[in-house]
């Protein structure tokens, strides 16, 4: 399988919001796409609730999570957001975006607030390309990398 070849990959949580409803989705498929302007892309399954929210609001936040949040990251990846308040269930703290009408996660090591500029259909996924409007990085923790199934690793000391 391709994921066996491509892993480990840094795992992120992407937050989205529309009509006063927030969601958090776990993603491994993401990447920078441009320095000038600064752009970042995420790949979201067509059946995911977050896809609907991102398409409606045209914004998202990429949250780079520390290794000690792996249990919460798995929860966000396994539970549909339509009927679950993932902020409440995980204990993550919601922080309003600086430049987008979308929350970010205060426990994240870094975040990118993005405005969608392009959507690309790729089979069973949609790639959302976003202009990065605001970012911050707190390099004090070990990052979370997915190695497959329920297994994670981190960066070295």
C-alpha positions in Angstrom: 0.0 0.0 0.0 1.2 3.5 -0.8 0.8 4.7 2.8 3.2 2.0 4.0 5.8 3.5 1.6 5.0 7.2 2.5 4.9 6.8 6.3 5.8 8.1 8.7 4.0 11.4 8.0 3.4 14.3 10.3 -0.1 14.1 11.6 -2.1 17.3 11.9 -5.6 18.3 13.1 -7.5 20.5 10.7 -10.2 22.7 12.2 -13.1 24.0 10.3 -16.3 26.0 11.1 -19.5 27.0 9.3 -22.9 28.0 10.6 -21.6 28.0 14.2 -20.6 24.4 14.0 -16.9 23.4 14.5 -15.1 20.2 13.5 -11.7 18.7 13.9 -10.4 16.2 11.4 -7.2 14.1 11.7 -5.0 14.3 8.5 -1.7 12.9 7.3 -2.1 14.1 3.7 -1.0 17.8 3.7 1.9 19.8 2.3 3.3 23.3 1.5 2.7 24.3 -2.1 4.2 27.8 -2.4 6.6 30.2 -0.7 5.3 33.4 -2.4 2.5 33.6 -1.7 2.7 31.2 1.2 0.3 28.4 0.4 -0.6 25.1 2.1 -2.7 22.1 0.9 -4.7 19.5 2.6 -6.4 16.4 1.2 -9.9 15.6 2.7 -12.1 12.6 1.9 -15.3 13.5 0.1 -17.5 11.8 2.7 -16.0 13.7 5.6 -18.0 16.3 7.5 -15.0 18.7 7.5 -15.1 18.7 3.7 -18.6 20.2 3.8 -17.6 22.9 6.4 -14.5 23.9 4.4 -16.4 24.1 1.2 -19.0 26.3 2.8 -16.7 28.6 4.8 -13.7 28.6 2.4 -11.3 28.6 5.4 -9.4 26.1 7.6 -6.7 25.9 10.2 -3.9 23.3 10.1 -2.8 22.5 13.7 0.5 20.7 14.2 0.1 18.6 17.3 2.6 17.3 20.0 3.2 13.6 20.6 1.4 13.6 23.9 -2.0 14.3 22.1 -2.0 11.0 20.2 -5.1 9.7 22.1 -7.1 12.8 21.2 -5.8 12.8 17.6 -7.1 9.2 17.2 -10.5 10.3 18.7 -10.8 13.1 16.2 -10.0 10.8 13.3 -12.5 8.1 14.4 -15.6 10.1 15.2 -17.7 12.0 12.7 -18.1 15.7 13.7 -21.7 16.2 12.8 -23.0 15.0 16.2 -19.9 15.2 18.4 -18.3 18.3 19.9 -14.6 17.3 19.5 -13.3 20.2 21.4 -15.4 19.2 24.4 -14.7 15.4 24.1 -10.9 15.8 23.7 -10.5 18.7 26.2 -8.7 20.8 23.5 -9.0 24.5 24.1 -10.7 26.5 21.3 -9.0 29.8 20.3 -10.6 32.1 17.7 -8.6 32.6 14.5 -6.7 35.8 14.1 -7.4 36.2 10.3 -10.1 33.6 9.6 -13.5 32.8 11.0 -12.4 29.4 12.2 -11.0 28.2 15.5 -7.5 26.8 16.2 -6.4 24.4 18.9 -4.3 26.1 21.7 -2.4 22.9 22.5 -0.9 22.9 18.9 2.8 23.4 18.5 2.2 25.4 15.4 -0.8 26.5 13.2 -1.6 27.9 9.8 -4.7 29.9 9.2 -5.7 29.4 5.6 -8.2 30.8 3.1 -9.2 28.4 0.3 -8.1 29.6 -3.2 -8.5 26.3 -5.1 -10.3 23.0 -4.8 -9.0 20.0 -6.8 -11.0 16.8 -7.0 -8.8 13.7 -6.9 -10.8 10.5 -6.9 -12.3 10.0 -3.4 -10.6 13.1 -2.0 -10.7 16.9 -2.4 -7.4 18.9 -2.2 -8.0 22.3 -0.6 -5.2 24.8 -1.4 -5.1 27.7 0.9 -3.3 31.0 1.2 -1.7 31.2 4.6 -3.0 34.4 6.2 -1.6 33.9 9.7 0.9 31.4 11.3 2.7 30.8 14.5 5.2 28.2 15.7 6.1 27.2 19.2 9.1 24.9 18.9 9.0 23.5 22.5 7.5 20.0 21.9 8.0 16.8 20.0 5.9 16.6 16.9 3.5 13.7 16.1 4.1 11.4 13.2 1.8 8.6 12.1 3.5 5.3 11.2 0.4 3.3 10.4 -2.9 2.1 12.1 -2.8 3.3 15.7 1.0 3.7 15.9 2.8 7.0 16.2 6.4 8.2 16.6 8.0 11.5 17.2 11.1 13.6 16.4 14.4 13.1 18.2 15.5 15.2 21.1 
